[in-house]
Amino acid sequence: MMYIKMKQRWKVTLFLGLCFCLSCLYITTNTTSYQTKPDTETYVLTNLEVQHSDVKLKDDRKQACVHPTLSKWKEFDQSLIKTNEVANCGMEEEWIYTGNGKFYISASVVKRHGEINCTYTPIGNSNDNFKRLKPVYPMLNNTDLMTDAFEVLCKANDGKIYSNIHACISRKPSPKSSKTTSSETDRYNVIILGLDSLSRLMFQRVLPKTHEYFTGFLGGSLLEGYNAVGDGTTFAMMPMLSGKREIEIPEVRRGYPGAKPVDQYLDFIWKKYERKSYFTQWAEDWTRLGAFHYRLLGFKDQPVTHYMRPFYLAVKPYERKGQCIGQRSSYKVYLDWFREAIETHKGENFFTVGFSANYTHAGYNQMASVDKYTTDFLKYLHDDGKLDNTFVILMSDHGQRFGKFRMTEQGKLEERLPYFGLFVPPKYRAKFPEKYKTFQENTKRLTVPSDVHETLLEIIGEKGDHSKLNRSVYSLFSPIPLERTCADAKIEAHWCACQKSETISVSDPKLVRSLQKVLSYFNSLLQDHLSLCHELSIKKIIRAVSLQTDDKVLKFKSSWNRIAVFNDKVSTKKLIQYQVTFETAPGSGVFEVSYAMNTETDVIDIDVGSISRLNRYNDAPRCIEQSYPGLRIFCFCRT
């Protein structure tokens, strides 16, 4: 009996030892070697062994584009995240509140301070700017609001004064449908909440409550193959909201001959929803860097039913501590505006889009407010039953574009892999179970902003015309082919996260020769402005890799500050595709550039859309920033 027990123990011991050895082997073969070292002004890039494991399906086909498997915490310094408390904007009640299209003076404030008389100054939209309209005095309780923003100055009997600016919702009639619409049970609302500069992993790091509530409690799904298609917010929002990319429309950029506002060429998705009798909203809390205003000429006509831009253009004198408007966090004011619209238009269908940059563009220090208030807003939608028939998109435009983390290999990849989540309402899931199943499969496939636009069209029973587009577009509810590549979606090699790379020596003669041509290209862009901007030279080469990609991605030709135009005449057998990080002088600008070099002719093929500035330029380009915003990443002003 003792012998049998000893024998069993021996087997167990052997089994456990074998498991331990296999675990060690797995850890050894799957651990990546990665370090960052602080330099005088930059972080030196080192190799990151990224896993690009094939996705194998039942029919033995492999997915063409597989994004890297990145660690949430292993490569990121967790101490960078500040767990700040939500901004304290004061405890005193605001004297004025709005709701259901009306203006109200708080009864409790009257009780505390005595009779209150207010001057109400409506703020409206005028040529995509704000305009103060004729003041109303006295503005009485239960009076209709005239515009979606107003300034107010109130005096109480006890001598106290209240002065503030309010975002609100003035009641407007719903747009009349120009087409026969489906029954109410077939109509779905849409809310899109965008946050600037958050990769899929960064969102989870800095907004853990929001992510957990959205994916865990609500059951929203992340698009794990969602890939940025360019540098900045415009490249994300324009194709998502219009179906078109900037290169596919006539000139809309500031400072260019014949340029026109974007709504002269684009039929935005919110207009299609308005034609189905939806009320619409569009808000950006950072007007200076607006998706359609910083480089582009904005809108000729007010784009949506309720437009928050006039409020944000007029708000600056009323902001406190950089985070407060009146007694509320500025981010809460932003979300409360969406909530007020839904309540004011109760029973009507809505299409709401917001994009916030104030709290996420500059770093991690103010994330606590975003996490709390976004979670609270999602809870409101759920608890009030709004999500039964409402699609919710929680998204970002790209990952971080500047700073120490961006200058790591993982940071580079995360920039190309923004957070994108979609909540499909229960009513839609029940009515279209096969579509929902297809959507779940597509969360692993390569997707881009134009696919989201096609999905938004499908929600209202429409379909986009892609006959003139030289790229693939799919609704998230229709099968996306496993074979889809960055070339099919027209994602430039610089932005494609599906690629593998091989490190090459920074002293490689071909590389050095090609990089001098890149620098010449930089200086050619500055050629007409050298009286204002310094000519650039290479201070040091930080890192270089050759990109392994398919022929179609390499076949592009240059295009100034726009999306690349692909050129079928390029012989890819003669090309080396480089991605190089280097520092320039003067000004210590750090750039990451992707370009192709013909090995026979030494001719390089480069496009501004394949150039990333990795460190902040601050006020270095102040001499040309307003007149030539497209050159701000290159220019170091002489004075």
N, C-alpha and C positions, 0 to 999 in steps of 0.2 A: 504494500500500500504506500509506504514511504517512498519507494522507488518510483512509483507512478506519479506521485505528487512532484518529486524532484524533476522528473522528466517533463512534466507539464510546465513547471517553472522555467526550465531551460528553454523550452519552445517559446514561451512568452518573452523571456529575456532576449532571445535571438530575434524575435519579431520586432520588438521595440528598438533594438539596436539597428536593425535594417532600416526601419522607418526614420530613425535619427540620421543615419548616413545619407539616405535619399533626400531628406530635408536640407541637410548641409549642402549637398550637391546642387539642389534647386536654388538655394540662396546664393551660392557661389556663381552659378551661371546666369542668374537673373539680376544680380546687384550691379548698378551702374556706378561708374567712377565719375564724380563731378565735384568741382570745387570752384569757388569764385574768390579772387584776390583783389582787394582794393588797390587801385592804381592812384596816381596823383589826382586824376579827374574822372577816370572811368573804371569799369570792371573788365578785366581781361576775360574774354570768352574761352572756355575750354570745351573739350569734347563731351557730348552727352550721348550715350548709346541708347537711342530711342527704339522701342520695339515697334516694328511694323508687321505684326503677325497677320497672315492671310486669314480672311474670313471665308470659311468653306461651307457651302450650302449642300442640301440633300442631293442636288443633281451634279455635284462635284465641280460646279463652276466656282471660281474665286472672284471676290470683289476686287475691281480694278483699283479703286482708291480706298486705302485703309489709313486712317489717321493714326498718329502716334499714341501709344499708351503712356500717359504722363502721370507722375505722382502728385497727389494733392499737397502733401506737406514735405516730402523728402528734399525737394530742391528749393523750397521757399523758407525764408527766415520768418518764423511765426511772430517774432517779437516786433516786426514792422507794423503789425496790426494793432492799432490803438483801440482799446475797449472803452471809448469815451461814453459818458452818459449822454442822453438826449439833451439837446440845447435847452437851457433854462431861459425862457423868454418872458418870465414874470408871471405872477399869480393873479394880477388884477384882471377883471373881466373886461372884454372889449365892449365899448359903449354901443356899437352898431353891429347888427347881424343881418343877413339876407336869407331868403328862402322862398321858393315858389314864385320867383319873379318879383318879390316885394322887398321894400326897405323897412327896417324896424329899428327902433331905439329900445334898448334893454330896459325892461320895467324895474329890475333890481337896481340898475344904475340910477334911474330916476328917483327911486326910493332913497338912495344913499346921498345923492347930490342935489336933488330938487329938480325943478323943470329944466329941460334941456332943449336948446334950439340949435338946429344944424343947417349948415350950408352944404349943399350936395352939388359936386361938379362932375358931370359924366365925362368919361374918357372913351373916345371912340377910335376907330381905325380910319386913317387917312393916308392913302398912297403907301401902305405897308409901314406906316409910322403911327404915332399916337397923336390925338388931337383933343384938347380940352374944349368941351361944349359949354354953352351958356349955363352958369350956376343957377341952382334953384334954392330959394330961401323964403320961408322955412320949409325944409323937407320933412313931411309929416309921416307918422307911422302908417304902415299898410299902403304906401304909395308905390306905384309901379316903377321898377327900374328901367332906365332908358338904354343903358349899354351894359357891356359885360365887365366894366371896371369903373370905379369912381374914386375921387378924393372927397374927404369929408372933414369939415371943421365944426366942432360942436362946443358950445359954451353952456355951463350949468349955472344955476342960481347961486351956488356957493363960490363961484369964481373959477372953478376948475375948467380946464380946456382939454379936449380930445381932438387929435389930428391924426389922420391915418389914410391909407389907400386900401381899397378892398377889391378883390376879384370876386365876381358874382355871375349870375346867369339871369339875363333879362329874357322874359318869355317871348319867344318868336314862334310863328306858325310853322308847323312841320312842312318840309318841302313836298310839293304835290308830285305824285308818281306820274311819270309819262308813259308807263307801261303797266299792263295787267300784272299784278303781283300775286304770289301764292297766298294761301290762307295764313292766318296768324300763327298757327301751330308749326308752319314750315319756315318761319322767319327767326333768324338768330342774330343776336347782338355780338359786337366785337369790341374788346378793349385791348389796346396795345400799350404796354408800359415799357419804355426803353430807358436804359441807364448807360451812361457813357463809359467806355474803356474798361469793361469787365469781361475777361475771358470766362469760359465755362467753369474753370477751377477757381479763378479769383472770386467770382460771384459766390461760390460755395464757401470760400474762406472768410469773406468779409460780410456776407449777408446770410449767415447760416439759418436763422429763423425763417426768413422769407423762402429760401430754397427748400427747407424741410416742409414748411406748410404747403408750398405749391406742389412739390412732387410727392411728399409723403401723405399728407392729409387729403388734399384735393385730387391727387392722382394725375397731375400734369406730367407731360413727357418731355425730355430733353432731346434735341436733335444733335446726336453725337457726331454726325458728319457734316455739321454746318460750317462752312468755310467763308471767311471774308473774301471780298473780290477787289478790294482796293484800300487806299490809305485815307481814313477819316470817316466821319459820320455820313457825308453825302453819298459815298459809295455803298453804304448799307441802306439808307433810307430812300434814295431816289428809285432804285429798281424795286424795292419792296412796295412803295406807295404808288408807283406809276407803271412798273413793268419795263421801263426803259433805263438804260445807262446813259451817262453824260455824253459819250461819244456818239450815241445813236440819235441825238437831236441836234438842231442848229445851235449856234453860239448863245450861251446864257451867262458867261463869266464877266465879272466886273473888269472894266478897263479894255475890253476887246471891241473892235468896230462891229456895229450892227447887232450887238448883243441885246436880247430881250428878256423880260422876266420869265421864269420857268413855266408859269401857267399859260403862256402863249403857245407852248409846244407840247405840254403834257396834259393828258386827261387823267387826273389823279383818282385813285381808288375811292376817295371819299365822295367825289362827284357821282360816281356810279352808284354808291349807296344812297346819296340824296335823291337820285332819280327813282329809287325804290321807296321813297318817303321816310328815310332815316334822318334823324338829326345828327350832325357831325361836330367833332371837336378836334382841335390841334393845338398843342401847347409845347413850347420849349422854354425852359427856365434860364437859358443863357443866350440871350438874343445876339450878342456880339459874335458868337461862334455858331450861329444857326446853320442847320443843314443846307438851307436854300438861300442863306443871306451872307455868309462870310466871304466866300469866293464868288457866289452867284448873285443874281439881281433880285431874288425874292419873288413876290407875287404882285401882279398888276391889280388883281381884284381880291377881296377877302376870300380866302380859300374854303372856309368851312362855316357852318352855322354859328359856332361859338369859337372865337379866336383869342388866345391869351396873350399874343404878342404886344398889343397896346398896353396892357397892364405891366408887363415886364419892362417895357421901354420907359415907363413913367415911375417905376417903383424905387429907384435908387435912393432918393432923398429920405425914404421911409425905412430903409433897411437898418437893422441894429445888430451889432456883433457879427455881422457877416452871415448870420443864420436865422435872424428873426425879422418878421414883418408884423408890427404890432405885438400882440401877446402870443403869437403862434410861430412855430418853426416855419421857415419859408418852404420847406419841403411838404409840410402838412397843408399849408395854404394851397399848394399845387394840387395835392390829391383831393383836398376838400372841394376844389373847383369841379373836378370830375364828378364827385359824389353829388354836389348840388345840382348839376345838370341832369343826372339820372333821376333825382327826386323831383325836380321841376317839370321834367318831361315824363312824368310817371305814366306807364302804360304805352309809351311810344318806343320804337326801336332806335338804337343808337349805334354809332360807329365812332369810337373814341381813340385818339392817338396822343400819347405824351412822350416826350423825350427829355430826360433830366441829366444835366451835366454838372450842375453847381456843386454837388456833394461827392462825385466820383471821379471827375476828370483830373483833379490835382493830387490825389493820394488817398490814404486810408483814414485820415484823422476824423472825418465827420460821418463815418459809415453807420454809427449806431442809430442815428435818426432815420436814415434810409431803411435800415432793417426793421425797426419797430413800426414805422408808419406804413411801409409797404405791406407788412404782415397784417396790420390792423385793417388796411383797405381791402385786402383779399378776404379777411374774416367778415367784414361788412357785406361784401358781395355774396359770400356763402350764406351767412346767417339770414340775410334778407331774401333769400331765394333767387337772387339774380343769376346765379350760375347754372340754373336748370337749362337755360337756352342761350348762354353767353360764352363765346370763345374768348379765352384770355391768352394773350401772348406776352410773355415776360422775356425781354431780350436785351442784348447789347450790340453795339456796332462793331467792336473789335476788342482785343485785349489792350493792355497798357502799351503805349507807343514810346514812352520816355522813361528814363530813370534806371537805377541800378539793376532791378530785376529784369527789365526789358533787355539789358545788355548781356544776359545769360542766354544760353542755348534754349533752355526751356521757356524763358520769357519771349524769345523770338517766335517759338511755335505757338505759345498761348496768344500772342497778338493776332494770329491768323484764325484762332478758334474761339469766337465769342460765344457767350451764353445765349442760348435760344431755347425757350420752353414754350410748349403749346398745351393748353387745357382744352379738351374737346368736351362740350357739355353733354350731360346724360341723354337729353332728348335726341341729339344728333347720333350718339353712339347706338341708341336703341333703334332708330330709324334706318341707319346705314351701318350695320355691323361689319359688312365686308370692307367698306371704306375705312372703318376704324382699324380693322385688322391690317389692312395695307399700310395705313399710317404708322402703326407700330413697327412694321418691318422697315419702313422708310427712315425711321429714326437712326438707323445704323448706316444709311447710305449717304453719299455725297450730296449735299443740298446747299443752295445759295439764295440770296434775297429774292430773286425773280420767281423762284418756286413758291415763296410765301405769297407773292402777289397773285399768282395763279390760284393758289388755295383760297385767298380772300374772294376772288371772283367766283369760284365754285360754290362758296357758301351762299351767294345770292343767285345761283343758277346761271352764271355767265362763264364765258371762256375767252381767253386772250387770243389775239391774232399774232402768231409767231412766224408768219410766212416770210417776213422781211428780216428776221433775226438770224444771225449766223451763229447760233448757239442753242443748246437744248434747254427747254423749260418744262417742268412737270408740276402738277398739283401734288401736294403731300398725300392726297387721297387716291392717287393713281400710282401704279407701280413705277418706281424709279429703277432703271436697269442697273444690274450689278456691274456692267461694263462701263458705266459712265466715268469719264476721267475729267481732270481739270481742263483739258483741251476742249472736251465736249461742252463744258459749261463756260468756256472762255475765261478761265481763271489764269492769269499770268503765272509764269513759273515762280516769280518772286513771292507770290501770295499763296501758292499751292502748298498745303501742309501734307500732301500725300507722298511727297518725294523722299527719297533717300539721298544722303550726301556723303561725300568723302573729303576729309580734311587734307589740304595741300599746304605746302610750305609757303610762308609769307615772302620768302626770298626767291621763289620760283621765277625764272626770267620771263616766261610767257605772262605770268600773272602781273609782275611789275610793269611790263611793257603795256599790257592791256589797261592797267589801272591809271597810267599816265594819260591814256586816251579818255578814260572816264573823267579825270580831272579837267581835261581840255573841254569836255562836254559841259561840265559844271560852269566853267569860266565863259563858255560861249553863251550860256543862258544869261550871264551877268554882263555880257559885252556892252550893251547899250546903257549900262548903269554903273560903269566903273568909276565915274566921277563921284558916286555916292557909296558904292560897295567896294571893298578890297578884293583884289584877285586872290584866288585860293591856291594853296600848295599842300602837298601831302606831308603831314607831320609824322605819322607812323601807320603801319598796317597792323591791325589788331588780330584779325583772323580771316581765313579764306577757306572756302570749300568749293568743290565741283558738285553740281546738282545732277542727279540721275533722274531723267524724266523721259517721257515719250516724245516722238518726233513732232506731234501736233502742237505740244506746248512750246517747243523751241521755235516754231515757225511764226514769229511775230516781228513786226517792224515798228519803228519808233513813232510816237505821237505826243506832242507837247502837252503835258499836264492833263492828259486824258487817258482813257482806257486804251490798251494796246490794240493795234490793228494787225491781224494775223496775215502772214504772207506765205503762200504755198510755194514760192520759188526758192526759198532758202534750202540749201542742201545741208541737212542736219549732220551728216557724216563728217563735215568739215568744222563743226562747231564744238566749242567747249562752253558749257554753261557755268559761269562763276557766280558765287555769292560772297561778297567781300565786305568786311567791316574795317573802316579806317577813320583816322582823325585828320582834320584839316587845320591849317593855320592861315591867317590869324583867326582867333575866336574859339579854337578847340571844338569845332563841330564834329560830332561822331555820326557817321553815316553807315548804313547797310545798303548795299547796292547789288542787284542781280542783273546780269547782262550776258550776252553771248559774244564770243570772239571767233571769227573765221581763222582757222589755223594756217590757211594758205596765204591769206591776204593781210592778216592782222587787223582787219576791219571789225569794229565792235558794233553790236546792235543793242542800243540802250533806250529806255523809255523813262520819263519822269515818274510814271506810275510804279516803277520798280525801284524807287529810291525811298528809303526811310531815314528820317533824322531820329537818332536814338537819345539825344540829350536835349534839354530845353534851350531854346535860343533866347528866351526872355525878351528884353528890349533891343537885342543886337540888330534886328532889321527895321528899327523904328523909322528909318529914312524912306523906306519903300513899302511899309506894311499896308498902308491904306491904298496906295495907287497901284501896287503890283503884289497882291497877297500871295500869288503863286510862287514868288521868289523868296519868301520869308525864310525858308529853311536854309538857303544858301548865303544870304547876304549878311556880311558883318560890316556895319556902317563905318565910314571913315570918321564921322563926327557924331 
